[in-house]
């Protein structure tokens, strides 16, 4: 039992080190994480509540944007983890689905009653609406705490007496 527990603790510490080593997410990457949360929540709902056709409708309708958001997510993991980027991306997607599944299990029979309506909302978006803006307005369980990059502000350039041209 101690061996299993120490393995779990070691894995948790390793994931914590990886999560702490991650770079801040640029605004387009933050949007990609929001969309990944939405997409995963819809996938978990589709499987748990037997509404797979609604998930397929979602993917078909938003396929171009889903692909764009996936590229931003891949970019983030590549920039943050280098050669391990794909592995960390895969780990994130797996952890995301597990995190959301566990939250659904805790809700029990209420999960489907509460979650299927998410399909109604996203599929009712007007033409031209983005799922990124839809997802950013909602909270989805995430396995990591994402830090969003702040844009550095430019200070005004002032000339000193030494830097002014001589006349």
N, C-alpha and C positions, 0 to 999 in steps of 0.2 A: 504494500500500500504506500509506504514511504517513497519507493521508487517512482510510482505513478504520480504522486503528489509533487515530488521534486521535478519531474519532467514537465508537469503542467506549469509549475512556477517558473521554470527555466524558459519555457516557450512564451509565457506571458511577459517575462522580462525582456526577451529578445524582441517580441512584437513592440513592446514599449520603447526599446532603443531605436527600432526602425521608425516608429511613429514620431519619436522625438527628432530623428535625423532628417525628417522630410522637409522639403522646401515649402515656403509659403505658396499658396495657390494664387495665380493671377486671376483677375475677374472672369475671363472666359473659362478658365479651369474650374473655378468655383461653380459656375453655371453647369459645367459638365458633371461635377459631383452631385449637384441638385438633381439633374436629370437621371443620373445613375440611381439615386435614391428612389425617385419616382418609378423608373423602369423596373427596378428590383421589387418594389412594393407591389406593383401591378402583376409581376410574374408570380410572386408568392401568393397573391390573392387568386390569380388564375388557377394555380395548381391546387390550393387549399379549398377553394370554393367552387371548383369545377366550372369555371367560366373562361376556358382556354380560347374560345372563339373571340371573345372580347379583347383578349391580349393580342391575338393575331390581328384584329382590326386596328388596334393601337399601333402596332409595329408597322403595318402596311401604310397607314395614314401618315405617320411621322417618320418614316424611314430615312429621308434625306437629313432631317435634323438630328435624328438619333445617331446617324453615321458621323455627322459633324461633331457632335458632342463626344462621341467615342474617340475621335481623333484628338480632341483636346485633353481627354483623360489619359490617353496613351502618351501624349506630349508631356503632361505633368509627371507621370511616373518615369519616363525616360530622363527628363531633366533632373528629377529628384534622386533617382537611384541608379542612373547610368546603365551598366550591363544587367543589373538585377531588375530593371524597370518592368519588363514583361512578367517576371515572376511576382514582383510586388503588386502589379496590376491584377494578376490572377488571384493572388491572396486577398486583395481588397474586395474583389467581386464576390469571392466565396464567403468572406467574413460578413459582407453586407447582406447577402441572402440569408446567412445563418442568424445574424442579428435580428433581421426582420421576421424570420420564421419563429424565432424564440419569442419575440414580442407578440406574434399572432397566437402562439400556443398559450401564452399567459391569459389572453383574452377569451380563450375557449370559443364557445358558440357565438359570442358577440363579434368575433373577428369578421366573419363573412357579412354580417348585418352592417357593420361599420365600414368595411373596406370595399365592397362591391360598388358602392356609390362613387368611389373615386373614378371608376371607369365612366360612369355617367358624366361626371364633371369634365374629364379630360377629352372624351369623345364629343362633347358638346361645344368645345372651343370653336369659335368662328374661324372661317378660312383666313389664313394669314397670321393667326395667333401662334406664338411659339410655346413649346412645352417648357423651354428654359424659364420663361417668365412665370408660367403656371407653377412649375416646381419650386421656384424661388420663394413663392408665397406660402409654402407649406413646410412643415417639419417632418422629415423622415429619419427613422433610426439609422445612425451611421456608426460603423465600428471604429472610426477615428475622429479625433478632434482636429478639424481643418483650420489652419491659420491663413487668412486672406492677406495677400501682400498689400501694403499701403503704398500709394504712389508718392514718390519723393516730390517735395515742392521745390521749385527753383527760387533761389534767392536773387534779388535784383543785383545786377552787376554795377558796382560803383567804382569810379576811378579815384585813385588817391593822387596826391600832388606828384608823387614820383612817377606814376604811370601816364600822366598827361604829357602830350607832346610839347616840346619846347618851341617857343615862337621867337 
